[in-house]
Amino acid sequence: MKILIKMNIRIIRRIAGILVVSAMIGSGLYGQELNDVIKVFNDGAKVAQTDPKAAIAAFENVIALSDKVGDPAADLKQKAIQVLPGLYVKVASNALAEKKPATEVVRAARKAAAAAEKYGNATGKENAAKLLVQGYYNMGTDLFTKKDYSNALLAFDSLLAISPGYPAAIYNKALVFRSQNNSAAFEENIDMFIDKMKSANDTVRAKQASRLALEYFRASGSQANQANKLEDALALLNKAAKYGDDKDVFYYFADVYNKQKNFDKGAENAQKGLTLETGAAEAKAKYYFQLGLAQAGKGQKTEACASFKNALYGAFAAAAKAERTNLKCQ
């Protein structure tokens, strides 16, 4: 997510367009020092538009020299103070626009924030914060791409310290935790993101995030089921189910419940999956197979034979045939 910052540089333009005429003060030391301030100020004004870094150096020098000269240079000092925060922000904005490394953008934005704080400039502070947010966001995504998950989290947390509740950072933290297989932290952050999208009436992104979470917990539940960790499988599948109805989640529920000999639940979930499956007979075979197992477990031979007959397709054909043989189906 890009942040477009509308830079308010009216002060910069005003300074750049005004060169201070050297005062005719004679050749004394006092007069020479004031003329030095004027010269440095003019040097900064000339490059304010084209070379903000050089302008910053000049105007910072104006402030230092003005402090030595005193009241006669007070006006120049004040003008430098007014223009400096905008110049610092411009340097950071240029780094972002030129796609400089995220570390460089963050470093420049921090300097802009410090200058805005030092010189009491609210607009500069606001713009620097926006640039810091974008810099940390870019840094976090770069680190995530490099699989440097710990530092990616630090970058996103730095962003959230500036802009609490920033949705993209919360979502990306969820992706990091998913990659680390930290299911608790993943769930916490993806739920937070979904809630924010719902509050913003962004149903598209809320649905996408819900699907991501469902698929993550469904896969985890399936793995636990394969490892015969049935209670863990049920806990994970229940987490998946809170993100929406899914035919494959119902299939895994049916498989786990049948293994636990909870045939009522097995049949119930197999039927739910079958209701959602709109594909051909081969696609429906796995649900009929689980339904048949549940019915057989409940002593419903006729119904089980019919279900296993409907499961005689694809990967479930051999197993369904064996079950029909065991039940001595006609």
Protein Blocks (a to p, Z undefined) as FASTA:
>chain_A
ZZdddddfklmmmmmmpccddddebjafklmmmmmmmmmmmmmmmmmmmmmmlmmmmmmm
mmmmmmmnommlmmmmmmmmmmmmmmmmmmmmmmmmnopafklmmmmmmmmmmmmmmnop
aklmmmmmmmmmmmmmmmmmmmmmnopaklmmmmmmmmmmmmghilklmmmmmmmmmmno
paklmmmmmmmmmmmmmmnopaklmmmmmmmmmmmmmmmmmmmmmnopaklmmmmmmmmm
mnoccfklmmmmmmmmmmnopaklmmmmmmmmmmmpmcdfklmmmmmmmmmmmmmmnopa
klmmmmmmmmmgcjllmmmmmmmmmnopZZ
